[in-house]
Amino acid sequence: MLGNLYGTSQRFHDLHDGYMLLRGLYQQAWLRDNRPYWLDNNLNRYDRAELLWADRAERWGQVFHQWRDKETLPSAAEVGLPAPAAK
């Protein structure tokens, strides 16, 4: 169980890193074909996604430590995970 929690935290870090890489690539592609006028508005989407995944990685790290230390898990809402979609 502990390994699965740690692996999930690492996947969140990978998503964070991926968004930062895509942000740079998007910026380069945009500037090749467009003026920088609207670029910051588009890059804000990548910045928000990066912050979201950084926050989730940090919170999931707390889940990992809580499980390791106390063998209890917080609720999904406590770690910032969205509720399942209603059917």
Backbone as numpy.savetxt, mean C-alpha at the origin, in Angstrom:
# Nx Ny Nz CAx CAy CAz Cx Cy Cz
1.45 -19.81 10.73 0.63 -18.62 10.73 1.51 -17.36 10.73
2.55 -17.39 11.53 3.42 -16.22 11.62 4.08 -15.92 10.28
4.48 -16.96 9.58 5.09 -16.77 8.26 4.12 -16.17 7.26
2.85 -16.58 7.32 1.84 -16.01 6.43 1.62 -14.53 6.71
1.59 -14.16 7.98 1.42 -12.76 8.33 2.59 -11.93 7.83
3.79 -12.43 8.02 4.98 -11.71 7.57 4.98 -11.60 6.04
4.60 -12.69 5.36 4.56 -12.68 3.90 3.57 -11.66 3.37
2.43 -11.52 4.04 1.43 -10.54 3.63 1.99 -9.13 3.80
2.66 -8.89 4.88 3.28 -7.58 5.10 4.27 -7.27 3.98
5.03 -8.25 3.57 6.00 -8.04 2.49 5.30 -7.76 1.16
4.17 -8.40 0.92 3.42 -8.12 -0.31 2.90 -6.68 -0.32
2.48 -6.19 0.85 2.06 -4.80 0.94 3.23 -3.86 0.64
4.41 -4.19 1.13 5.60 -3.39 0.81 5.89 -3.45 -0.69
5.71 -4.61 -1.30 5.92 -4.74 -2.74 4.95 -3.86 -3.53
3.69 -3.82 -3.10 2.71 -2.95 -3.76 3.11 -1.49 -3.62
3.55 -1.11 -2.45 4.03 0.25 -2.22 5.17 0.58 -3.18
6.16 -0.30 -3.24 7.31 -0.07 -4.11 6.91 -0.03 -5.58
5.96 -0.88 -5.95 5.47 -0.90 -7.34 4.81 0.41 -7.73
4.00 0.97 -6.84 3.38 2.26 -7.14 4.41 3.36 -7.29
5.45 3.32 -6.49 6.49 4.35 -6.62 7.25 4.20 -7.93
7.50 2.97 -8.34 8.15 2.74 -9.63 7.26 3.22 -10.76
5.97 2.85 -10.72 5.05 3.27 -11.76 4.91 4.78 -11.82
4.97 5.43 -10.67 4.87 6.89 -10.63 5.99 7.52 -11.46
7.21 7.05 -11.24 8.35 7.58 -11.99 8.24 7.30 -13.48
7.82 6.09 -13.83 7.66 5.74 -15.24 6.56 6.57 -15.89
5.45 6.76 -15.17 4.36 7.57 -15.68 4.82 9.00 -15.92
5.56 9.54 -14.96 6.06 10.90 -15.09 6.95 11.05 -16.32
7.84 10.11 -16.53 8.72 10.16 -17.70 7.91 10.10 -18.99
6.95 9.19 -19.05 6.13 9.04 -20.25 5.31 10.30 -20.50
4.74 10.86 -19.45 3.93 12.07 -19.59 4.76 13.22 -20.17
5.95 13.41 -19.62 6.77 14.54 -20.04 7.32 14.38 -21.45
7.37 13.16 -21.96 7.79 12.95 -23.35 6.75 13.49 -24.32
5.47 13.40 -23.96 4.40 13.73 -24.91 3.55 14.93 -24.50
3.68 15.40 -23.28 2.79 16.45 -22.78 3.56 17.52 -22.05
2.90 18.63 -21.84 3.45 19.68 -20.99 3.18 19.32 -19.53
3.97 19.84 -18.62 3.82 19.45 -17.22 2.60 20.03 -16.52
1.75 20.77 -17.22 0.65 21.49 -16.60 -0.20 20.61 -15.67
-0.68 19.46 -16.12 -1.62 18.64 -15.34 -0.92 17.45 -14.68
0.36 17.35 -14.82 1.10 16.19 -14.33 0.94 15.99 -12.83
1.06 17.03 -12.04 0.96 16.88 -10.58 -0.38 16.30 -10.16
-1.45 16.69 -10.83 -2.77 16.14 -10.50 -2.80 14.63 -10.75
-2.17 14.19 -11.80 -2.13 12.75 -12.10 -1.19 12.01 -11.15
-0.08 12.62 -10.80 0.87 11.97 -9.89 0.31 11.85 -8.48
-0.63 12.73 -8.12 -1.25 12.63 -6.80 -1.94 11.28 -6.60
-2.45 10.70 -7.67 -3.09 9.38 -7.57 -2.07 8.33 -7.14
-0.89 8.39 -7.71 0.17 7.46 -7.32 0.62 7.72 -5.89
0.71 8.99 -5.52 1.12 9.34 -4.16 0.12 8.82 -3.12
-1.19 8.96 -3.42 -2.21 8.45 -2.49 -2.13 6.93 -2.39
-1.95 6.25 -3.50 -1.84 4.79 -3.48 -0.60 4.36 -2.70
0.50 5.08 -2.88 1.73 4.76 -2.15 1.52 4.91 -0.65
0.84 5.97 -0.24 0.57 6.18 1.19 -0.37 5.11 1.74
-1.36 4.73 0.95 -2.29 3.69 1.37 -1.55 2.38 1.66
-0.70 1.96 0.73 0.00 0.68 0.90 1.09 0.77 1.95
1.71 1.93 2.12 2.69 2.09 3.19 1.99 1.97 4.55
0.82 2.60 4.67 0.05 2.52 5.90 -0.39 1.08 6.18
-0.89 0.40 5.15 -1.32 -0.99 5.35 -0.15 -1.88 5.72
1.01 -1.66 5.13 2.18 -2.46 5.48 2.56 -2.25 6.93
2.51 -0.99 7.37 2.85 -0.70 8.77 1.84 -1.34 9.72
0.57 -1.21 9.40 -0.47 -1.81 10.25 -0.37 -3.32 10.25
-0.07 -3.90 9.10 0.05 -5.36 9.03 1.27 -5.83 9.81
2.30 -5.00 9.85 3.45 -5.32 10.70 3.04 -5.36 12.16
2.12 -4.48 12.55 1.61 -4.50 13.91 0.82 -5.79 14.18
0.08 -6.25 13.17 -0.64 -7.53 13.30 0.35 -8.66 13.53
1.42 -8.66 12.76 2.47 -9.66 12.88 3.03 -9.68 14.31
3.36 -8.49 14.82 3.94 -8.41 16.16 2.93 -8.79 17.24
1.67 -8.40 17.04 0.65 -8.77 18.03 0.45 -10.28 18.06
0.44 -10.91 16.88 0.28 -12.37 16.85 1.49 -13.05 17.50
2.68 -12.55 17.18 3.90 -13.14 17.73 3.94 -13.02 19.25
3.51 -11.86 19.76 3.62 -11.60 21.19 2.44 -12.12 22.01
1.23 -12.01 21.47 0.03 -12.33 22.26 -0.82 -13.45 21.67
-0.52 -13.85 20.43 -1.30 -14.86 19.71 -2.78 -14.47 19.61
-3.02 -13.18 19.36 -4.36 -12.68 19.07 -4.27 -11.82 17.82
-5.40 -11.70 17.13 -5.46 -10.89 15.92 -6.47 -9.77 16.10
-6.14 -8.56 15.62 -7.12 -7.48 15.65 -8.15 -7.68 14.54
-9.22 -6.93 14.61 -10.23 -7.00 13.54 -9.66 -6.36 12.28
-10.28 -6.67 11.15 -9.85 -6.09 9.88 -9.95 -4.57 9.92
-11.02 -4.05 10.53 -11.20 -2.60 10.61 -10.08 -1.94 11.42
-9.61 -2.62 12.46 -8.54 -2.05 13.29 -7.24 -1.90 12.53
-7.01 -2.71 11.51 -5.78 -2.61 10.75 -5.98 -1.89 9.42
-7.19 -1.31 9.24 -7.43 -0.47 8.07 -7.78 -1.21 6.80
-8.16 -2.47 6.91 -8.57 -3.20 5.71 -10.04 -2.92 5.44
-10.40 -2.78 4.17 -11.80 -2.47 3.86 -12.71 -3.65 4.16
-13.96 -3.33 4.45 -14.96 -4.38 4.71 -15.28 -5.08 3.39
-15.68 -6.34 3.44 -16.05 -7.05 2.21 -17.22 -6.34 1.52
-17.24 -6.42 0.21 -18.31 -5.80 -0.56 -19.63 -6.53 -0.29
-20.69 -5.76 -0.21 -22.02 -6.35 0.02 -22.49 -7.01 -1.27
-23.20 -8.11 -1.10 -23.69 -8.83 -2.29 -25.10 -8.43 -2.62
